[in-house]
Amino acid sequence: MKVYGIKNCNTVKKALDWLNANGVAYEFQDFKKLGVSEATLKDWEKQVSWETLVNKKGMTWRGLSIEEKEAVVNEDIANKLMQEKTSVIKRPVIESPKGLIVGFDEAVYETNLK
C-alpha cells in the first residue's frame, strides 16, 4: 500500500498515526520532495475525479488568483496545477488493495484498511 502526502500536513499526520496504531504497513511518498507524475494522477483519476483530488478548501487553492482558479476547468489543467503546486492535492491519497482513498476519514479507514 502506498500513501502520498506531505509529512508536515496535519491531516497526513492523523492518517499516518492511524495506520501505525492499527499496524497497517505502507510506503510513504512526500509530494514536496518527490512530486507526483502525470501518469500517477491519470491512474488515480480512473477511480476518482480530478475535482476530488483538488483541495479547494486548502491554503494553496485560496492563495491562487481568481484567474488561476477559474482556469481549472478540466483534468489536463487540474493535473498541470497539481504537478506544479503539489500542496493543492487533497491529502493523503492512499493506493490500497480496495481502491483509492482520498483524505482522512477514520470510518473509511476502518472499513477499507484493516
N, C-alpha and C positions, 0 to 999 in steps of 0.2 A: 504494500500500500504506500502511496506517495502523498505527502502533504505539501502544498505550496502556500507560501505566505511571506510575511515579513516578521522577523524574530521579535522586534520590539513592539509589535501591534498587540494591544490588549486582548482583542478577540482571538488572535492566533495563540497567545499565551494561555487563554482559557481552554482552547481546543487541545493544545499540547498537554496541558495539565490533566485534562480529562483522559486523553489517550494513555498517558503514563500511569495515571491512577488505576486505569482499567486494564493495564497490561497489554495494550494494543501496540504491536510492532509497526513501525513506519519509517520511511525515509523522508527527510525534510529538504525542500528546496526553497531557498530565500530569493524572492523576486528581486530584491535590491541588489544582491550580489551576482546572481546568475541570469536574471531576466527571465523571459518566457518566449518561446518560439511561436511563430505563426502556426506551425503545424500542431503544436500543443493546443493553442486556442481553438483551432478548427476542430480538433478531436473533441474538446470539451463542448463545442457548440453543436455537436451531434447529439448531445444529451440535454443541454440547457441552452437557452437563448443568450445571445450577446447582451441583451438587456439585463439578464440575471447576473452576468459577470461584471458589468459596470456598476460600481458602487456610487450611486448618485446622492448618497447621504454623507459621504466622507469628505474630509477636508480637501483632498486633491481635486475632487469634482467641483466643490464650492469655490476653489481657487481659480478655476478656468473662467475665461471671459465668456460673456453671453454668446458671442460669435462661435467660440470653440464648442460650447455646449450644444448650440443649435446645429452645428455641423455633424454631430454624431447621430446619423440617421440610418446607418446600415452596418452590417457585420464587418465589412472591409475597413470602414473608417473607425469603427469601435476597436478593431484589432490593432490598427496602427496606433491609436491612442493608448491602448493597454500595453503595447510594447514600449512606447516612448515614456509613459508615466505609469510604471507598474503598480504604484500605490493606488491607482484608480480601480484596480481589480478588487472585487469583494473577497474578503478573506475569512478563513482559509478556504482553499479549494482542495478537496480530498478525492483522489482517484482510488476508490475502494472496489472490492470484488462485487459489491452490489450496485455499483454505479457511482456517478459523480455527486458529491455533496459540496454545496457552496454555503459558507458561513458556519456559525456555531449555533447548534440547537441540540441541547442535551437529549431530548426525546428522540430526535432523528439519529443521533449517535448511538443511543441505547438500542434502537431497533436495527440499525444497519452495520454497526461496527463491533458488536460484542459477539 
